[in-house]
């Protein structure tokens, strides 16, 4: 996919355990979040990436992949916190291209669960 147009999305094939990652995606900033999202599809073996007839099912599959992608990125943050150069997890997620609607869900979840301290237990009330 080195010569793929910047508008082509990356995609995962769980049954083949294969990710087609587009390194030319229009926003380099979003690439870590996109890769984490596609890895999440492989991890949970999302069955209907191409064949979901129900938009509700597809939305659920994509939400689950987003949730797991954030978990993967947060784990990376926690393992490399001193090397990353951000003050907190929210800045890290923004820097790593996590879409604002997912970050807003994190903020809302943290608010519902108490003050946001950046600890794992607050992060996984997503969706």
Long-range contacts (C-beta under 8 A, 24 or more apart in sequence): 9-34, 10-34, 10-35, 10-38, 11-38, 11-49, 12-38, 12-39, 12-41, 12-42, 12-46, 12-49, 13-49, 14-41, 14-42, 14-44, 14-45, 14-46, 14-47, 14-49, 15-45, 17-42, 27-97, 29-95, 29-96, 29-97, 30-97, 30-99, 31-97, 32-73, 32-96, 32-97, 33-69, 33-73, 33-93, 33-96, 33-97, 33-98, 33-99, 34-97, 36-68, 36-69, 36-70, 36-72, 36-73, 37-65, 37-66, 37-69, 38-65, 39-69, 39-72, 40-64, 40-65, 40-66, 40-67, 40-68, 40-69, 40-72, 41-65, 43-68, 44-68, 63-126, 63-127, 64-127, 66-102, 66-126, 66-127, 67-124, 67-126, 67-127, 69-98, 70-98, 70-102, 70-106, 70-123, 70-126, 71-123, 71-124, 73-98, 74-120, 74-123, 78-120, 88-118, 89-118, 89-123, 90-116, 90-118, 102-126
